[in-house]
Amino acid sequence: MAYLDATRTATLSHAHTQDVAGRIHNPFVPIDPDDQYVEYLTAFNFGGHLNFSLTISPTIVVTASTTPGAPWSWEMRVGVVITNGHGTSTTSYAVITSATETGATAYVDVVRTYSATYSASVSVDRLWDITPTAYSVLTAPTVFPPVTAYRWYERTTESATATATIIITTTSPSSSTTITATGAATSRPTADYTAYLGADGYSLGPSTHTFTMSNVLVNGVAVHDIAQAHSWHGQTSTEWSHVLTGTVDGFGINTQSDGLIDTTSCLDRSLNIFGRIRAWDDAYNNSLNLVLTGLDAGSRTITVTTGSFGETDTFVDFGSTTTLTTYVDGSNVLTTASDTVPVSISAAITAASLTAVGDDAGATRVMMRGFLFDGWSIAHAASRSIAGTTNDRTYTPQESMSAYRYLQIQVQANSGTNQPGVIEITDYHGNTKSYNVIGATTTFAYVYIDLCSPDTWSVSALPTTDSKDSPYSRVNVTNSTFAGSESVDSAYWGVTSASRLRVLSGSITIGTTALVEEPTNGYTDSHYVPSGLGYDQEWQTQAYVSADDTTTTYYSRRFWQQDVDGRTEEESDVQWSKTVGGVTAVTSYATQLLSISDLATNINISDVSIPRHGGWTATNSVAYPGGCSVSQPALYSCFTNGVTGLAVWLHGGGILAQANGVSGTDFTYGFKTPDGTIKAQTLFDSINGDYPPDLYDPFNINGGTDGSLYLACGAILRGPAHGIVFDSAGDPATSGTVTLQLSSDSSSRGTDTAFDPLGNYQTGMPYGFGTKNHSALISALSVGINPLYTSKRQKAVFVSSVQAGGCLSSDVSPAQLATYAVVTAAGGVDLYHSRAHNGTNWELVSTPITGAECVYIRYVRVDGVMTLIIMVDSTAGNVDRYSTANEGNTVTVATTIGAGSQAAVCVSPAGMEYIFFRTSSANANRVKRDPMGNVVTASSAVVTGSVADSTLTCYWRLGVIYLLYTHTTNGVTIVSSSDDGETFS
């Protein structure tokens, strides 16, 4: 489809002059065959742009008397065939001189010079063909938005009046003749911005003929100045003129010199292509190679070192061939030509340079920014009231809480002061989170509950980390087959929606309630950054049709992400589905690119009557107009609107290019964007190289004086970790260091040491690599990001505390569950478990063990049951043995092994336990137990004396038990037993 940008008048013009000479004979007087005379002229064709054309043929016409000897008349004419390029032609002539001669006059020699100005004009439409690549129904879509090509060109306006005029003037005698061809256009040629001259001139005899064309203009702009300077034995020629001189040979016979001109010249096209490469929201800090296709008559590869680039080029298209011929010396030809106009212009990062610095080799796309318009207005309410004033409230439908982190609630003590209480919220899955509050007095006062930091959670004990990064999958409102399998609110995600709010315990009463932005340090903003290649999520639960056993899975990527005090939610700019036919086994795909209006609908929408983003309001700014169902719909309303305009155009898909008020272009980025009206800017991948050369800055992105086609490009690479850090009390942490670590070499990919007052962090430069595995770390806590994706940030929440003591122990179970144990400041034993392959996403289990000073753990599988043995040095001076089969949620009653400390245990494949500890006599004692828990060998010394009061450790290998200890004199010492732990040496 061709979109109509604007109309204007296109023109083609020139001026030319030449002298014409010839001998005119009386038609009744025989011509002497030996007669020598001078004759010269140039006939030519001129045209090009929009098919305008002009043919000039100087001629001599004799009007004879019917009676010999009577007076006779003649005219020197300029024959003209002029067309308006669009179906109308006029054939005529101008008389540049004439006379009547007596019958006695045999001939007359005539020399005259004339001048002419030519101009042609017609209205043209400025048009844009916008061609996105279609998605296949047979393969999964991977590139969003689709690869899009722009073609910018001009065509004659339908039925416009096209006019071509030549005015021919002479001074002796003075005359002026105007010849015109005008009429309504019957065709619509495409403008090519060229001027053409085909000239054929000669000079006979000892005289000089000059033909000159000047001011060759297309749309009032001079075509390319060709450096055509041709000389041949006294003859000269340029692309628009020649000077020809005839001669007389040695026999006194006049000879002729000839000149041919064949010239086509186009307006020069000037290009200024520039852009920004970002590492998330900072300038990219490594070297990347960028290929600019279309420059340098092919492509130009540049190295971008600071995340900013700018290149220029001039495209030319011209050719001139002149031929000069003399009677004696023959012909000589000179050709000067160049055509550097590319088929298209585009930009891309090389995969090799991305790979060289560790980035995703697929992140090569660099899109251009196009037309600007108002996209939408978006606002977040600072508070949103929730109905109810009783101590037990139910909500039907459920109450949306997804757009807020804080709940403001009136709380009062039923009597006295500082009454503790617990408020419980039940979510849409029936899970509960409880929050401890205080009723300060018997008068209502506002209490602010951090919904992202509960005190208890019904799903499990509160973990120390939370890796939930998105709200998906959501409920499928059209197919309930998988109802109930929607995403669950994780511990620190917040509350998506609530079915019940009540006082669970305590002598308190609650009053009015509202969801609010935190009153002192609260904020709200939006990110407009499309996640990069390869990232997708199942945005809603699957659909299943039992009749034909067909299953449909729904996918999307992230584009818009809200951030309210650290509580995040999101929506996509594209959704696609994969349908697998159970009977046919045929897999098909359907892709929907969401419009700005669609995205606004999804923000304002309610799912089963529950507002998806309660508190947010989004409004499309530009409606779809009428009158677009025509062959050339208006660009600035039928294309740049929010109903058909793509959602990803909001804030230019993360990089917005706008004209600077003075000169140049300002780039702004789609991170942490405040509420209000958000500009949209179209995105495209390539533009045709034969664009209108005299129309500058079609996208209005350059400030100041325009002189080029300005193309602003951009790409966002890499990504950070972000989230919330709580202290051990569940309050926002005020200090600490979160590190984004590359898993392959443990290098840092950015840190944050300056959390905001609400505990929010985001790691900084150099940011994580796309499609590479990373971890977000703080102290001993870790969340795996496997992988991190280009132009996407990954959420990780931590409950960070300083773990007491230096007593640590670790082991890996037969099922590859990594576990480490630590003694808390209160003397408890905490277990941290990780199922991730790279030791991330640690889950905390606080065991019921108390009175511990040190701990040592080992896994053992007994009768198919995976058991963790926990050896504890107790504050009572004993070595106690515990075990757990459920990761520490419950433990066995302590079994006292003996009086001592520095306990260690190793286990044989058969399940025999070998327990060692240090006694107060500086001995190392051993106790052997069978898999049933029976003591096989009682406590006795295997090392007598000189055992230092430091860690013991042991292991079983190939039937031999090894004990390692520190000797007070000899240092680290190893003893072993080959008799199943009975004796050691």
N, C-alpha and C positions, 0 to 999 in steps of 0.2 A: 504494500500500500504506500502511495506517495502522500506525505503530509505537506500541506501548503504552509510555508513559513511567511512569505510576503510576496509582493509583486514590485517590479520596477521596470524602467525603460532601458532596454539594451540597445546599444548603438554600434555602428561601424562607420568609420570616416577616414578620409584622406584628402590631401591636396596634390595636384600634379600640374606640371607645365612641360610643354615641349614646343620646339620649333619644327615647322613643316615646310618643306621646299619641293618644288616640282616645276617642270616645263609643261605648259598647256598649249596644245596644238590646235590650230584652225582645222576643223574636220574636213575642209575642202582643199586643204593644201597638203600635197604629199610630204611625208616625213623623210628627210635625208637620212639614209641608213648610217652615214658616217657622222651624223650630228652628235655632238658631245654636250651633255648638260648635267646639272646638279639636281639630285633628288634625295630626300631623306624624310623619314617619319618613324614612329613606333606605334604599332598596334598592340593592344594588351587586353587581358582579362583580369579583373580584380574581384575579390569576394572573400568567402570564408565563413565568418561568424553568422550563424543562424541562416545559412544558405543565401544570404544577400549576394548579388552578383552584378557586375558591370562589364560590358564589352565596349571598347573604344576602337574605332577604325577610321583614321583620317583618309579621306578620299577626295578626288576631284571629279566634278561632274560638268560636262560641256553641253550647253543647249544650242544646237546648230540651227541656223536658218535653212529653210528649204531651198533657198536660191544661192548658188555659188556667188561669191563676191559680196554677199550681203553681210551686215554686221552679225556677229555671233557672241554668245554670252557663256560665262563659266562661273562656277562656285567652288571654293575650297571648303569642304565640309568635315565635320567630326561626326562620324556615324556612331550612334549610341543604341545599345540594347541594354536596358536596365530592368532588373526584376526586384520585386520586394521580398524574394526568398520564400514566399508563402502562397504562390499561385498566380500572381499578377505580373505581367511583363509589358513593357512599352518599348517600341522600336521607333527611333526618330533620329534627328540629326540637328546639329548647330552649324550655321554658316559663319565661318570665321573671316572670310573675305569673298568678294565677288566683283565682277566687272563685265562690261560689254565692249567688245573690240570691233574695229572696222574690218571689213572684208579683206582689206589688203594686209592685215596683220597675220603673219604665218604662225607665230607662237608668242607666248609671253612667259617669262620666268617669274615665279611667285614665291616669296618667302614670308611666312607669317608665324607668329608665336601666339599661343593661346594658353590660358590658365583655367583650371577647373577645381571646384571643390565638390566633394561627394559626401553624402551622409545618408545613413539608413537607420531606421529605428522601429522597434516593436516592443510591446509589453511582454515581459516574461514572468513566469512563476518560479519563485525560489522553492525548491522541493527537497524533501528528505525521504528516501526509502530506508526503512528500518527493518532489518531482517534478522530475527533471532533464529538460532538453530533449533529445530524441533526435537523433542524428546521421543525416544523409541518406546514402544509398548512392550518390547521384548527384552530389554536390558535395563538394569537399574540406573537411574539418573545419578550422576556424580558431580556435575558442574552447575553451579547456581550463582547468579542467574545464567541463562543459556548464553553461549557465545553469540555476540550480537555485532552485526556489521551495519555501519551507517554509510549511505550514499547520498552525497549532497551535490545538487546539480540544478540547472535552470532549463526550462522549456518554454516555448512560446505559449502565451496565454491563449486559451481556446477562443477562436473567432476574433482575436484582437486585430486592430487595424495596423498593418505593416506598411511602411512608407520608405521609399528610396528616392533620392533626389540628386541630380547633378546640375550644377550651375557652371556654364562655360562662358568665359569672358575673353574679349580681345580689346586691344587698345587702338589698333589701326586697321580698320576703323573701330571705334568704340562700340561694343555690342555686348549683350548678355542674354544667354538663352538658358531657360530652366526646363528640365525634362524630369518628369516624375512618374513613378509607378506606385500606386497605392491601392489597397483593397483589404478586405477581411481575410485573415489567415485561414487557409484551407488545410493546413498541416501544422504539426507541432514539433519542429526539430529541436534537438537538444543543443544548447549553446556549447561551442567549443573554444571560443575566445581567441580565434586565429584570424589572421589576415593573409590573403593569398594574392600573389602577382605572377602572372605569366605574360611576359612581354617579348615582342619580336620586333627589333628595330634594325635599320640599315642606313648607311650614308653612301651615296654614289657620287663620285667625283671629288675634286679637291675642296671639300667643305667639311665643316664639323656640325654634327647633330647632337643636341643635348635633350635628354629625357630625364625628368626628375620627379619622383614621388616623395612626399614628405608628410609629416604629421599623421602617420598611420596609427590610428587609435581604435581600440576596442573599449567600449563603455567609457570613453574619454581618457583612457590610460594608454600610454605608448606600449606597443608590443616590444618584444625583446630586440635590443640593438645588436644585430649580428655583425661581427667583425669581418665583413666580407670586403676585401680590397683587392680587386683583380685588375692587372695591367697586362697588356699584350700588344707590343709594337705600336704604341701610340694610342691604343684603345684602352678605356678604363670602365670599370663597372663596380657598383656596390649592389647590395641586395635590393635596393629600390631605384636605382638610376644607372644610366650609362652615358658615356660620351664617345661618339663614334666619328671617325674621320676617314673619308674616302681619299683616294689618290688618283694620280695619272701615271700610266705605265710608260715605259720607254718609247712606245709607239704613239704616245699622245692620246691613248684611249683611257677614258675614265674607268676606274675600278671601284668595287664596292667593299665596304667593311660592314660586318653584321654583329649584332649583339642579341643574345637571348638571356632572359632572366626567368628563373623558376624559384620563387621564394614563398615559403610558408613560415609564419612566425606567430607564436602564441604569447599571451601575457605571461610574465614570470609569476611563479607561485612561491610565496615565502612561507616558511614553516618555522614555528617555535614550539618545540615539544619539551615539556619539563614535568617534574613530579617529585613525589616523596615516597621513600621506602621506610616503613616504620618497624621497629621492634616494639610491638604492642604500642604504647603511647609515647615512646621516645624515638629519636632518630636512630636508624639502624647503624650499628657501630662496627660492622665488618665490611670487607670489600665484596661486592657482588658485581658480576658482569651482566649488563643489560643489552639486549639486542634490539635495536630500533630498526624495524623492517621498513623499507621504503626510502631510507636515506642513502646518500652516496650512490645512487643508481643501483641499489641492491639492498644493502643493510649496513648499519654502523654498530659496532660493539664498543660500548663504553664501560668503564669501571666506576662504580658508584661507591665512594668511601665514607661519606658522611650522611647517607640517607637522603641526599638531595641531588638532583641533576637537572641540567638544562642544555638543550642542543638546538641548533638552528640549521636550516638548509634552504636552498633555493632550487626549485625544480624548473627546468627550461625545456622547451620543445620548439625547435626551429630547424629549418634547413634552407639553404640557398645554394643553387647551382647556377653559375653564370658561364656563358660560352661566348668567347670573343673570336672573330674570324676576320682575317685579312686575305686579300687576293693572293699575295705573295707568300705569306708565312703560314697559311692554313689556320686551323682552329686550336684553341686552348680552353680547357675546362677547369674551373675551380669550384669545389664544393666545400661548404662549411655547414656542419649539422651536429645537432645534439638533441637527444630526447632522454631526460632523466626523470620524467614524470612516472611515479610508481603506480602499480595497480592499486595498492592499498598501503596504509600506514598503521603500524601497530608497535607495541612494546612488550617485551617478555624478559624475565630473568632467566639466565641459563641454569639448567639443572645441575651442571657440573660445579658452578660457583656456589650454589646452595649446598650441595653435598660437601664441598671443600670446607665449609665453616660449620657443618653439622646440621643444617636445616633440612626440612623436608624437600626432597628433590622434586616433588610434584607441585610445589608452591610457586610456579613460574608465572602465574597470571598477573598482569599489570593492566588494570582497566582504566579507561579514560572517563573523565567527567564531562557531562554534557549540559543539557538545559536545566536551568534553575526555576523553581516555583515553590510556592508555599505548600508544604506537605500536609502537616496536621498540627493541631494544637493539643497539648496533653497537660493534664493537671492531676495532682495528688492532693486529696483532702488531708489537712494536718490532723484532723480527728474525725472519727466516725463512731457515732453513738450506737450502743447495743441495748436492745430492749430488756426490761426486767429490773426488779428491785428486791426480789426475794433471795433467800439464801440457797435456793435450789431452783435453777432455771433450765428449762429444756427449750430447744430451738427446732422448729419445724417450719420450713426447711432449715437445714443447718446454717449456722452463722459463719459467714466468710471472714477469715482472719489472715488471709494469705498476704495481704499488702502491708502488714504492720508487724513490728517486732515487740512493741510495748502495749500493754493493757493497763489503762488507767481505771482504777476502781476505788470507790469509797469504802473505807473500812473503819469500823468503830468497835471498841470493846463493849461487851454487854455490861461489864462492871469493872471498876478498878482501872488500872492503867497497864499498858504494855502487855496486853493479852496476846499470846501466840495463837496462830490459827493456820490452817492449811486450806488452800483453794484448789479444787480439782477441776480440770477441763477434760472432757471426753471428746475424742476426735471422731471423724467420719468412719473409721474402722472399729470404733469401740475401745481403742487404746486410751489410756489416761496419762496425763502429766499433772503433777501436783507442784504447788508453789507455796513456800512458807511466807507468811505475812505477819504483821504485828498490828493489833488494834491499839493505838497509842492512848486514846482516851475514849470516853463515852460519846464524843462528838465525831461525826464523820470527818475523815481526812483522806486525801487522795494518796493511794499507794500505787507505785508503778511496778508492774510485773514484767520481767523480761521473758517473753514467750519462748525465746531461744535458749533459755537457761533454766530448765526445770530442776526441782529438788529431788523428785523421784519420777520414774517412768515405768509403766506397767509391763512393757515389753521385756525389759531386762534391767540389770543394774546399769547405772549410768556409765557409759564408756568414757575413755579419756580422749577419744578422737571421733570425728564424724566426717565421712567422705561424701555424703549426699550432695550432689551438684546440680540437680534439676528436679522439677516437680513431676516428672514423667514416670510412668504413664498415667494419663488422666482417664476418667470414666468415659466409656463409649456410650453416648446417649442414644444411639440408634440400634445398638445390638448388645444385649445383656448377657451373652453366653459366658463371658469372662468377668462378669460383675463380681467385685470383691477382690480382684487381683490388681487393682490400681495401686499406685505407689503409696507407700506408708511413710508418714512423717517420721523421720529419724529423730534421735534424741535432741539434737540441737538445731534442727531445721526450723522450728517454730510450729505454729498450728495453722494448717490449711483451712479447716473449717471445724466447727464445734457443734455437737449435738446436745451438750449439757455443760453447765457451769454451776458449781455448788461449793458451799463451805463443807469440806470433808470433816474437819475437826476444829475444835477451839471455841472459846467463848467469845465469838465475834459475830458481827452482823455486817453484811455488805449492801451497798446502795447502788447508785448509778454507775454505769460502766461505759467506757469508750476505748476504742483502738486509737492510738495516738503516735505521732512522731515524738521521740524523746524530747522533753520540754527544754532542756539546756543545750544539749549537743546534737540534737536530732538533725537529720538531713534527708533529702530525697533527690534522686537523680536517675537518669536512664543511660544505658549503653546502647548504641546503634552500631554493632559490629557483627557482621555475619561470621559464624564459625567456619573454619577452613575445610579444605578437602579431606574427606574421609570421615568426618564426624556426623553421626546421626543418632537419634533417639526414637524409641517407640513412644510417640506422643499421646496415643490413647490405646486402650486395650483392644485386642484383636476382635474381629468379627468372624462368626462361624455360621454357615448356612448348612444345616443338616441334610436338606433335600438332595444336595449334590456334593456334600462333604467338602465344601469350599471354605478356605480360611484366608482372611485378608489381614495383613499386618500394616500398620500405619507408622510412617516415619516423618521426621522433621529435623531441622537443625536450629541452632540458636541464632536469633538476630536481636530482638529487643529484650533487654534485661533490666528489670527494675532493681533498685537498691534503696531500701528505706531503712536507714539506721543499721545496715548490714543484713537485713532480711531480703533475700533475693527471690525473684520469680521471673518468668520469661515467656516469650512467644516467638514463633518462627515466621520467616518470610516465605517459606516454601513447605509444602507437604506432599508426600508421595506415598503410594500404597503398593504393596506386593500381594497379588492374589494367586493362590495356588489351588487349582481345581483338583478336587479329590478324585473325581471320575476321569477327567481328561488328563490330569497330571500336567496341564499346561500352566506355566507361570507367566503372568502379565503384570505390567506396571502402569500406573496412572500418576501423572505429575500435575500438581496445581501450584502455580506461582501466585502467591497471595498479593492482592493489591493493597494500597494504603488503606482504603476503606475496609477491606477484609481484616486487616490487622487491627484497625480501630474496633471493628465488631468483636474480634476475639478478646480484646481488652475489656470491652464493656459487657461481654456476654455473661450469661448465667448458665451453669451446668446443673441440670436437674434442679432449677430454681435457686441455685447457690451462686452468687456473684463470683466469677473466677478471680477477679482482681478488685475486690471491693475497696472503694476509695479512689480508684483511678478512673479518669474520664478521658477518652481520646475522641477527637472530632476531626474527620477529614476536612481539609481546607478548601479544595477545589472540586466542585461537583462535575459530573459528566454532562456536557451541554447537549442540546439538540443540534440537529443538522450535521451529524457526523457520518451518516450513511450516504456519503457521496464519494466520488472518485478521488477527490483531493480534500480530505477533511482538514480543518484548521489545526496546525501543529500546536499552537499555544492554548488550546482548549481540549481538543479531541485526543491529544497525546499526553500533554502535561496536565493530567488531572489525577485525582486520588482514586477514582473508580476503576480505571484501567491501568493507571501508573503503578509500578511495582513497589511493594512495601520496602524492598531492599534499597530503593532510591532515597529513603529518609536519611538525612544527613550524609547523602552521597555514599551510602553503604560503608560509612565509617570515616571517609575522607571527603570533606566538602571544599570545593575550590570556588572562590568568589573574587571579584575584581576588587583590588585595593583602591581606596579613594583617591590616591595620587598616581600610582603606577604599579604595574605588576599584579600579582595574584596572592591572596591570602589563603592559606590552608588551615582548616580547623578540623578537629577529630572527634569522633563519636563516642568519647569516653566521658562519663560523669556529666552528662548534659542536663542542665536544669530544665524545669517545666517551662512551658510556653509554646510559641509557634516554632516549629522545626521545619527548616527548609528541606526540600527534596531536590535531588540532582540526578539526572538520568545517567546510566552507565552503559558503556559500549566498549568493544574490543578493537575495532578497526574502522577506518574511514577511507574512502576512495582517494586516490592520489590526484585525480583530475578534478578537484573541487574548484568552485568559482574563484579565480585568482584575485579578483579585485574586491571581494567582500571579506572583510577582516573580522575576526573574533565573533563568529556566529553564536557562541555560547555565552558571550558577555562575561568573560572571566578575567579580562585584562583591563587594568586601570590605566588611564592616561591615553596617549596617542597610539592608535592601532596601526599595524602595518603587516600583519601576518595572520595565518591561521594559527590560533593558540590552542594547544592540546595539553590539558592538565591530566597527569596520570598519578596513580598511587596504588600501593599494596601494603597490607598489614601482615607482618609475620610474627611468629613466636607467641608466647603467652605467659602470664604469671600465675602464681597461686594466690588465692585471697581467702578471706574468711574472718572468723572471730577467734580470739584467744581469751579464755576465761581463766581466772586463778582458781585455786583449790576450793574456794568458797562459792564459786559460780558467778563471781562478779567480773566485769571486764578487766582484763589484765592491763597493767600500765607499763610493763617492761618485759623484755625478752627479745629473742631474735628468731624469726621464722626464716628458714632457708629453703629455697627451691633447689634440689640436688638432682643432677643427672645420674641416673642409675648406672650407666655403663662405666663411668670412671669416678663417681662420687664428687665431681666438680660442682662448685656453686654456680647456679644460674640466676642468682639474685637473692637479696634478703630484704627484710623490713624489720627495723629496730625501733620504729617510731609509731606505735599503735595510736589510733585516735582515742578519744575519751570513752568510746563505746567498745573498745577492744578490737576494732576492725584493723586489718592489715592487708597489704598487697605487696608481694615481692617485686623488686625493681630490676634494673638492668643487670645482666644482659638478656634476661628472660629465657624461658624454656624453649626447646626445639620442638617443632611440629613432628608428630608421630614417633617421638622418642619417649621411653619410660623415664619418669622422674619420681621423686618423693618430696613432699613438703615436711619439713622437720622443725621441731622445737624441743630443745633438751633431748630427752630419750624418746619423745613421741614422734610418730611418723605416720603419714598418710600416703599411700601409693597413688600415683597418677599414671595409669598404664593404658594408653599413652596420654601424653599431653598433645593437644591439637593446635595447629596453626590458628592464630587470631581467635583464640578462645581462652578464657581464664577458668581455672579449676578451683572449686571451693573445698576448703578443708578447715574444720573447726577443732580446736584443741582445748582441753582442760589441763592447764599447765601448772605444775607445782614442783617445788624442789624436793626431790626424794631423799629421805634421810639416810645417813650411814653410808659406809663403803662396802657393805656386805651384799654382794650380788652373786647370783648363780643362774645358769641357763642350760637348756637342753632342747633337743628336738625329738618329738615323738615318732614312733614308727609310721604314723600317718602324715609326717612332715609338718606338724604343728610346732612352730617355734614358740618357746616360752622362756621368759626370764622372771626371776623372783627378786624382790627387794624388801628389806625391812623398813617399815614406816617409822616416822618420828615417834609415834605412839606405841611402838612395839608390835604392830601388826605385821602380817605378811601379805603383800600384794603380788598377784601374778599378772603378767602381761603376755597376751597371746597374739600371734600373727599367723594368718593362713596364707598371706601373700608370698609369692615366690622370692621377692626381694626384701623380705623382712620389714614390711610397712603395715600401716593400718592396725596398730597395736590396740587390743581390747583389754581393758582393766577388769580384773576380778579381785575384789578385796575378800580374802578368806576370813573365817571366824577366828583364826589363830591369834592369840594375844601373848604378851610377855616374851617376845622374841628379841634376841640380840643379834643373831646371825642365822643364815639359811643356806641350805644346799639341796638341790633337786636333781632327780633322775627319773626318766620314764622307764616303765616296764610293762610288757604285755603278759598278762596272766589269764589263762583260760579264755583267750580272745578278748579280754577286757583291757583297754588301755588305761593304765594307772600311773599317776604321778606320785612318787615318794617325796615327801617334804621333810627334811631333817632340820631341826631347829635347835640352836643353842638358846636355852631359856634363861630368863633373869634369875631363876631359882638355882642355877648352876648345873642343870642337867642337860643331857642330850635327849630330845624327844623326837619320836617318829610319828608322822602323820601321812595319810595318803588320801587321794581324791580320784574319783572316776568321772567327775563332771567339771573338770577344768577349774576346780577350787571353789565352786559355789557352795559345796558342803565338803567337810573333811571328816576323817575318822577321829575317834577319841585318841588323845596322845598316848603313845606307848613310850615309857621312859627306858632308854637303852642303858644309861649309866650316868654317873656324875662326871662332868667334864665339859669340854667345848671343842670348837673347830671340827664339827661333825662333817663327815663325807660318806658317800655311799656309791658303790658301783654294783651292777647287776649282770649276771651271766645270761646267755641266751636261754638257759633252762629256767631262769627266774630266781636263782639263788642270789640273795642280797649279802653284800660284804660291807658292814658299817664300821667306820673307823672314827675315833675321837681322841683328843688329848686329855690326859688326866692331870690332876694338880701335882702329880709326881713327875711331870714332864715325860710320861710314857705315852706311847701310841697304842691304844687298845683296839681290839677287833671283836665284833659280834657277827656271827653268821646265822642267817635266817633262811628257811626254805620258802617256796612259793606259797605255802599255806599259812605262813606267819609264825611257824614254830621256830624256836631258838635251837639251832643245831649245835652251835658252839658258843658257849657263854663268853662273856667279856673277859678277855685276858690280854696281857701286854704282848705285842709283837715287836715293839721297839722299846727298849728299856733305857729311859733317861735321855737327856740332852735333846728332847724334842721341843723346839721353840714354840712360843705361843703365837703362832701364825697359821695361815690356812693350810689344811690338808686336802689332798685330792687323790683320786684313785681311778683305775680303769681295769676292765677285763679284756684280755686279748689272747686268742688262741689257747685257751685253757689256763693262762697264767694271770694271776691278780697282781697288779702293780700299785704300790703305795708311794706317794711323793710327799715329803715333808721337809721342813727346814731344820737342820741340825744346828745347835747353838754355836758350834765351832766350825763345822765343815760346810755349812750352807746347805743348798738344795741337795737332797739325798733321795735316791730311789731304792726301795727294797721290793722284792717280789716273792710270790709263793707259787710253787708248782704242785702243791698237794691240796688244792682246793681251799686255800686260805688258812690252813692249820699252822704252818710255820713260814717265816719270812727271813730272807737273808739278802 
